[in-house]
Amino acid sequence: MHRRVFVEELASDALQILPQALMAFNKATKLLNRSIVENVFRHIYFADHPVEFKRMHLDRKWYVPMATLKDYAKTHPLFKVTESKFGAISSLIRLYSELSEGVHGSRVEDLEMRVALQKITFHEKSFARHAKSVEKTTEATNFVLAAFHNAQFRKFAVEDRRIVLRTMPPKARQVLLHLE
């Protein structure tokens, strides 16, 4: 299906985050985490817009701005219902902003190669911050994808469903289990 490509891309990014974080590549870790968030928004949008998906592949310079993708997710009928109970879309939007700041924001002195290379050292506190950010992304991403594909999610084997549900806080699990 045309939207599957975004889920596969976010899965690929998710697999790469841990090694990047362990190697103390902070910017790469944030970039991969932000890419996961971007692909969640793309998945939602292009699932409902197959014509735009085709256009994305036909026109070399055509794309949907991130603001449009985020706005679409915020106004999607499904998430208008779930957001008041568990704010996964709001969380992803907030994470996207925080991660963008980490990707784009740096001091001028950090841009000098010698300084930048010296900063590539493993720090447990930095790793813990990355882990917490990935955990928040995972909670919101899994909720959004499970809610968006609720009928398919309910067909998962019981243990597979449990694994996904355990990545979410109890409030999210309750909302998801009561979706129709």
C-alpha positions in Angstrom: 0.0 0.0 0.0 1.2 3.5 -0.7 1.3 4.5 3.0 3.3 1.5 4.1 6.6 3.1 2.9 6.4 5.6 5.8 6.0 2.9 8.5 8.9 1.0 7.0 11.0 4.1 7.0 10.2 4.9 10.7 11.0 1.3 11.6 14.4 1.6 9.9 15.1 4.9 11.8 14.0 3.3 15.1 16.6 0.5 14.6 19.4 3.0 14.0 18.8 5.2 17.0 20.4 3.0 19.7 23.7 2.5 17.9 23.9 6.2 17.2 23.2 7.1 20.8 25.7 4.6 22.1 28.4 6.1 19.8 27.5 9.6 21.3 26.3 10.9 17.9 23.8 13.3 19.5 22.7 15.1 16.4 22.2 11.9 14.4 20.2 10.4 17.3 17.9 13.5 17.4 17.6 13.5 13.6 16.5 9.8 13.5 14.0 10.4 16.3 12.6 13.4 14.5 12.4 11.4 11.3 10.2 8.9 13.1 7.8 11.7 14.1 7.8 13.1 10.6 7.0 9.7 9.1 4.1 9.2 11.5 2.6 12.4 10.2 3.3 11.5 6.6 1.7 8.1 7.1 -1.5 9.6 8.5 -1.7 12.2 5.7 -0.8 10.1 2.7 -3.1 7.2 3.9 -6.0 9.6 3.2 -4.4 11.3 0.2 -3.3 8.7 -2.4 -3.4 11.3 -5.2 -0.9 13.5 -3.3 1.3 10.4 -2.7 1.4 9.9 -6.5 2.2 13.5 -7.1 5.1 13.3 -4.6 6.7 10.8 -6.9 5.8 12.5 -10.2 6.9 16.0 -9.4 10.6 16.3 -8.3 10.3 19.3 -6.1 6.7 18.8 -4.7 6.2 18.0 -1.1 3.7 18.6 1.7 5.1 21.0 4.3 5.4 19.6 7.9 3.0 22.3 9.2 0.3 20.9 6.8 1.0 17.3 7.9 0.8 18.2 11.6 -2.4 20.3 11.1 -4.0 17.4 9.2 -3.2 15.0 12.1 -4.6 17.5 14.7 -7.8 17.8 12.7 -8.2 14.2 11.7 -11.6 13.0 13.0 -10.1 10.0 14.9 -7.6 12.1 16.7 -10.1 14.8 17.5 -11.8 12.2 19.6 -8.6 10.6 21.2 -6.6 13.8 21.9 -8.7 14.9 24.8 -8.2 11.5 26.4 -4.5 10.9 25.5 -2.7 13.7 23.6 -0.5 11.6 21.3 -0.6 14.1 18.4 0.1 17.0 20.7 3.0 15.0 22.2 4.4 14.3 18.7 4.2 17.9 17.7 6.0 19.0 20.9 8.6 16.3 20.4 9.1 17.4 16.8 9.8 21.0 18.0 12.2 19.9 20.7 14.1 17.6 18.4 14.2 20.2 15.6 15.8 22.6 18.1 18.4 19.9 18.9 19.1 19.2 15.2 19.3 22.9 14.1 20.2 24.7 17.2 23.9 24.9 18.0 26.3 27.6 19.1 28.7 29.0 16.6 31.7 27.7 18.5 30.3 24.1 18.2 30.5 24.4 14.4 34.3 24.4 14.4 35.2 20.8 13.5 37.9 20.4 16.2 35.4 21.4 18.9 32.6 19.3 17.4 34.7 16.2 17.2 35.9 16.6 20.8 32.3 16.6 22.0 31.7 13.1 20.6 32.1 11.3 23.8 29.6 9.1 25.6 27.9 10.6 28.7 25.3 8.7 30.6 23.2 11.8 31.3 23.1 12.5 27.6 22.2 8.9 26.7 19.5 8.9 29.4 18.0 12.1 27.8 18.0 10.4 24.4 16.4 7.3 25.9 13.6 9.3 27.5 13.0 11.2 24.2 12.8 7.9 22.3 10.5 6.5 25.0 8.1 9.4 24.5 8.3 9.1 20.8 7.5 5.3 21.0 4.5 5.9 23.3 2.9 8.4 21.0 3.9 6.7 17.8 2.6 3.3 18.8 -0.6 4.8 20.1 -1.2 6.8 16.9 -0.5 3.9 14.6 -2.5 1.4 16.7 -5.5 3.8 16.8 -5.2 4.7 13.1 -5.2 1.0 12.2 -7.4 -0.2 15.1 -9.1 -2.9 13.1 -5.8 -4.4 12.0 -4.3 -3.9 15.5 -7.1 -5.9 17.1 -6.3 -8.8 14.7 -2.7 -9.0 16.0 -1.9 -12.1 18.1 -2.6 -11.5 21.8 1.1 -11.5 22.7 2.0 -9.0 19.9 -0.8 -6.7 21.0 0.5 -6.9 24.6 4.0 -6.0 23.5 2.7 -2.9 21.7 0.4 -1.9 24.6 3.2 -2.2 27.1 5.0 0.6 25.3 2.2 3.0 26.2 1.2 4.5 29.5 -2.0 3.0 31.1 -4.1 6.0 30.0 -3.2 5.4 26.4 -4.0 1.7 26.7 -7.4 2.5 28.1 -8.2 4.9 25.3 -7.0 2.5 22.7 -8.9 -0.5 24.1 -12.1 1.5 24.1 -11.9 2.7 20.5 -14.6 1.4 18.2 
